[in-house]
Amino acid sequence: MGETMDIANPSEEHAMLREMVRDWTKEHVEPQALEHDRDEAFNLPLLRSMGELGLLGISADEKYGGAGLDATACAIVHEELSASDPGFALAYLAHSMLFVNNLSFNGSEEQKARILPHVCSGEWIGAMAMSEPDAGTDVLGLSTTAVQQEDGNWLLNGRKMWITNGCLDDNGTPADVVWVYAKTGVDERGRVQMSTFLVEAGMQGYSVGQKIMDKTGMRASNTAELVFEDCIVPNANLVGSPGESLLHMMANLEIERLTLAAMALGISRRALEDMNRYATERTAFKSQIRDFGQIQRYIGESWAKYRSMRAYIYDTAQHMTLGKPGHRLDSDGVKLFAATAAKEIADAAMQVMGGYGYVGEYHVERLWRDSKLLEIGGGTIESHHKNITRDLSKDPEAINR
Ligand SMILES: Cc1cc2nc3c(=O)[nH]c(=O)nc-3n(C[C@H](O)[C@H](O)[C@H](O)COP(=O)(O)OP(=O)(O)OC[C@H]3O[C@@H](n4cnc5c(N)ncnc54)[C@H](O)[C@@H]3O)c2cc1C
């Protein structure tokens, strides 16, 4: 038998990537996290600066300025950022996974050559717009429409809701480029036909409706409503052929869910570290509080959940080939488990830390608020229940493989 493998760092390159991102996060992300959460402010310069590290196009082809790395590398970066600042990690996810990765695997060579260098360097910030005010889980219930004009251009009309990076500041500056899903008709069986468009800042009719304020958590990321009012999009910015959006969406949702689960892992690791340290430092009734059975239950259960999600996340990552769908059972499963476990671990940390756990300076109250989003964004936990149950009915042998 050779050396045992660390599932979270399966190669030397992965371990080096983790070390690099961990050091960078400690130096640049950690010190600004509390303030940006309190101010509901997105740290745009910090996100842009990740371009120099090669992280903004982590999964994109090197010939377009990307790093060409795999799903495990994507998970590592999200875990590390999230251990300090989940809100900032979410902005990174929206850019690098929801926009850059999507374009890398679904765009044409011409679109990739034209747009990827700008988003990999951080000159442009990207977003992905699927959700609408009246349609979230029910994706095919969307009402944003795109109609092709005689000159070949498309006319987009509709509103998108909850778009991370949709606005870049508090003055209504829209994302530089957005991956937008719109309805382009119905097929011969009456099913909604959905198509994908690349909408760029400056295109007529594209604007920010509002920056959504007062979020429970993830306050260091901007969330916006986007408005498309007779927005003119050239045919060159249609991705693939009309009606192909479901294919784009299905493949990209898998890495989105894996990296959201990796964010849950970062939250869990940090919450566990903080509660473990505190349980030694704090005394009550002349004992360290870690000697109390009820505190031991919080720490013990958190450890077991943390280790379980870590193994499931990196096992799923190792089996995932970017751009190729086919891992929905586990990308749904891992997000379902990790999101709720992270929320429970952050809650346990707050309980162990008593009154101190309840205030911002001690970090875990922010993790506690941020963790809740993971049960909603990128698919609600109920949508994971539904998908897993449907997939297991189609493929019951998955249980025995
Ligand atoms: C901070 C934040 C950032 C986000 N970022 C983005 C982004 O960048 N891009 C983007 O496109 N979207 C984004 N979203 C939107 C997010 O993906 C949606 O909120 C999510 O998909 C749920 O949709 P909804 O809010 O419309 O809720 P709904 O779909 O209306 O769901 C409401 C409730 O009904 C349940 N429900 C719905 N259908 C079923 C069913 N068939 N069976 C059982 N229960 C069901 C849901 O699980 C939920 O509990 C973001 C959301 C937030 C809060």
The ligand as a Gaussian input file, in Angstrom:
#p B3LYP/6-31G(d) Opt

LIG

0 1
 C      -28.752000      36.094000      -1.789000
 C      -29.313000      35.415000      -3.004000
 C      -28.535000      35.318000      -4.146000
 C      -29.041000      34.726000      -5.313000
 N      -28.290000      34.735000      -6.470000
 C      -28.871000      34.341000      -7.639000
 C      -28.183000      34.508000      -8.898000
 O      -27.041000      34.980000      -8.950000
 N      -28.837000      34.165000     -10.040000
 C      -30.114000      33.651000     -10.026000
 O      -30.643000      33.378000     -11.097000
 N      -30.775000      33.467000      -8.851000
 C      -30.192000      33.813000      -7.664000
 N      -30.872000      33.651000      -6.473000
 C      -32.234000      33.115000      -6.495000
 C      -32.351000      31.716000      -5.926000
 O      -31.772000      30.783000      -6.801000
 C      -33.854000      31.478000      -5.679000
 O      -34.228000      32.278000      -4.568000
 C      -34.175000      30.042000      -5.430000
 O      -33.993000      29.288000      -6.588000
 C      -35.626000      29.866000      -4.965000
 O      -36.511000      30.540000      -5.793000
 P      -37.615000      31.528000      -5.179000
 O      -36.935000      32.454000      -4.248000
 O      -38.370000      32.118000      -6.313000
 O      -38.569000      30.609000      -4.321000
 P      -39.750000      29.652000      -4.870000
 O      -39.261000      28.847000      -5.995000
 O      -40.955000      30.488000      -5.080000
 O      -39.959000      28.724000      -3.616000
 C      -40.682000      29.108000      -2.442000
 C      -40.806000      27.858000      -1.565000
 O      -41.577000      26.864000      -2.261000
 C      -40.827000      25.661000      -2.362000
 N      -41.145000      24.976000      -3.613000
 C      -41.176000      25.484000      -4.874000
 N      -41.482000      24.522000      -5.751000
 C      -41.586000      23.361000      -5.048000
 C      -41.862000      22.000000      -5.393000
 N      -42.074000      21.622000      -6.657000
 N      -41.901000      21.086000      -4.399000
 C      -41.689000      21.445000      -3.111000
 N      -41.436000      22.710000      -2.727000
 C      -41.368000      23.642000      -3.683000
 C      -39.366000      26.104000      -2.319000
 O      -38.493000      25.041000      -1.991000
 C      -39.444000      27.185000      -1.266000
 O      -39.448000      26.620000       0.010000
 C      -30.353000      34.184000      -5.280000
 C      -31.120000      34.239000      -4.117000
 C      -30.634000      34.869000      -2.993000
 C      -31.510000      34.971000      -1.786000

